[in-house]
Amino acid sequence: MSLPDFTATERPIVALAPMAGITDLPMRDLVAGFGADLVVSEMVASGELLTARPGTREKAELGLERAATSVQLAGRAPDTMAEAARQIADQGAKVIDINMGCPAKKVTGGLSGSALMRDPDLALSLIDAVANAVDLPVTVKMRLGWDDTNHNAADLSKRAEDAGVRMVVIHGRTRCQFYKGHADWDAIANVVKAVNIPVLANGDITDISSARTALAKSGAAGIMVGRGIQGQPWLLAQLIAELEGTQPPETPDLIPLVQTHYQAILAFYGPDLGLRVARKQLGWYMDRCQTPADLRGRILRSKDSADVMQMLPDALIPQTTPEAA
């Protein structure tokens, strides 16, 4: 089994980043439907997956049969990570990604995510455990390092490659930066030079201009887009077309797109939870359209999904014409 055939075209890889509470199954399906080389699930805590806490196993189980989909695992115990990897592999996972980049305090406080970059030996033990547990491609997503005094992504990526990792993704910030400042795409070039596997550049890629600049500065084999996808799930398809030198698809009609996305969220989570989960997605679409504040407020406060569906057409008429992504 292999990663998607990234050699089928000379253009750079274009992938969707994992984002907690954002890249759920409805969002991944929507993005993949427009076009993407790879989409990555929300982070799944390996320990919680094994204890089957409500909502965690579902994230791993649902969508595993989708092509070009990776499931991201987080944890700090090699045995637990290995068993979680075996379970999702048995359930049909195609690719497993190891989270070494999440900066959230609740993750790093448990010595997972980007905290692993402070303990490279532990990080490598996790990689070894997962790679030896499954016959699947294993990838790693990390940051430049913990802070500006310790940029160790190049060394850690080389060690990961030697352990069998097939691709690394580098967010061009340290953990201590969180999402402040600007991603340092130049620094990603050090990782590219250190390894012979594909490296994807991540961070602050929101349009074709930033995509091309990130690729030029980093020398990376591709890009991974995160927050730039909010409110425009067709962005990756547009970037792919631009990088191929073909005509980008037009921005779709938002009204049927958002209504379909909303219904998919309700179906996935159920009507009550779905109503709440959908609010952030609807908010990003309405940001794009500059929806009047009073209408926006009524939609986001509504406790009736049918009323929301009825209000969406008026909310999604752009007050000004936004520039194409």
C-alpha positions, 0 to 999 in steps of 0.5 A: 500500500502506498501514499496517493501517487504524487508522481503522477503529475509534475505539479506540487502536492496540495493537501488539507491540514488536520484542524480540530473541530474543523476538518470533520467528515462533512468538511473533508468530504466537501473539500475532497469533492472539489479536489485535493491530493490528500485530506487529514482527519481531526487529531485522534487521541490514541488513548481515548480511541482505545478506551472508546470515549464517546465521539473519539472512536467515531472520528477514526471509524467514519470516513476511513474508506475514503481514498486519499484520506489520512488519520492523524493520531496523537499520544506519547506512549509507544504501545498505545500509539501502536495499538491505536494504529493497528485498530484503525488499520484494521478498520480500513485506514489508508495512511496514518499521520503522527501529530508532533505539531499541535501547540495547544496547552491541553495537548502539550501539557500531556507531553504530546503534540509539539511537546514531543519536539523537546524529546526527540528520542521519545518522538522516534520511539513513537514513530518506530512503534507505529511504523512497525505496527502497521503495513501502511504509509506513516507520515509526521506533521511537526513544527520548526521546533519548540522555540526559537532556540531549538529548531530541530525539525530537520534533524527529527525529520531525517531520523523519522525518514530513517525509521520509515516515515514516508512524508513530513509536513512542517508548519513554519512556526515554533510551538511557542509562536502558536499562530502569531507572526508569519510562517517562516517558509525559508526555514522549511528549506532546511528540512527539505535539504535534510531528507529524501522524502516529500516535505510539505510546507504548512502555515499562512497559505491562503491563496495562489500567491502565498502558495507559490511563495511558500513553495519557492522559499521552502523548495517543498514538494507541496503545500498543506492548507489549514485555516485558509480553507475556512469559508472556501472549501473549493480553495484546494481545487483552485490552487491545484488548477493554478499550479497545473497551469489550467483554468481554475474552477469558478467560485461555486454558488454559495447557497446550495453549497452551504445548504448541502454542507449544513445538512451533511453536518446535521446528518453526521452529528444529529440535529442538536449537536449538529446545530451547534457544530455548524455555527462556526462553518456558517460564520465563515461563509457569512464572513465571506459574504459580509452578511448583515449583523442582525441576520448573522446573529439570528442564524447563529442563535437559532435553535431550529435547523429548519429556520436556519435553512430558510434564512441562509439564502438571504445570508449568502448574497454577497454584500460586496463581491469578494475576490476569488481565492 
